[in-house]
């Protein structure tokens, strides 16, 4: 059945078929404007203008997607059960808190010129909301995997498992950005909570990477529709490294004059060496992701919303590389930062354009159990029930 163009689709159809993987657009766009802000491109006002513009575009899409998702929850609550039981689409609930992080960081970076100190308060409130969301999906989704999601098998496993887990460490890295903007005791609270969030996520994500390696060895590469998930491995490693580097830097500022002041130097050194180790691990997966992607490109790689996996993971890995450059001043990190940033820019432009085209044509709007994006078998009876209700 041929998809209807968006102009011919009813709003109810769009709402009924809206899935949380649309929030990966916010993740990719957010990391794009944050990278543009952080890299020293000598564009001055033009650089800041483009960054602010992308930030506002990101806010618009986040609000739009939030309204569509809430409308689906309210108008079609029966579809949520299908989504929670789906072994792939449910994982994208982790994209929601990760999508909010660049936006709240944007309030701290760009918002002060527009809203003054109010922008920092907005960023702080949004961060606490994000912490709650990240912790919630970090517990809820694994529990659903343990109980109601019956399709999980080692041969079907992909790096999508990382999405709900990584959300907490993304919030932790944002805490490292925000803490120096505030005075104690709030700054110290943000710092301590962020370290807990990092521990809530990274060790578990590393264990998933071990299982993923085993799955690739024993069952080979996934279906080409899931090929882009190979880039998701950079998410926990890039964000894990970035989080410790940022938290170590913030500790030297925040802990001055507190009983933990003597710990600041250690946390900074610990953040550097552990961050460097995680970055090195990420470099292995970066090269492997390129090798896998080039293989699939030769066979033809169909576009779906999973292509946003080309952006956020490489974006956080780029951010970690930039931070290592700032800490060490090593030329190699500067060169790699520029190369990774160019890759991110090219991928973002390509995927954003394809997404707008797919959005207008209407074929990207599919109900979770009927979606062809996952490459996995769907529960036939549930799909028929869902399709019948959608008539």
Helices and strands as residue ranges (DSSP letters): H 11-16, G 20-22, H 23-38, H 45-75, H 77-85, G 89-93, H 94-109, H 111-115, H 118-146, G 154-156, G 159-161, H 162-178, G 179-181, H 186-219, G 224-232, H 233-254, H 263-299, G 305-310, H 312-328, H 331-361, G 368-370, H 380-389
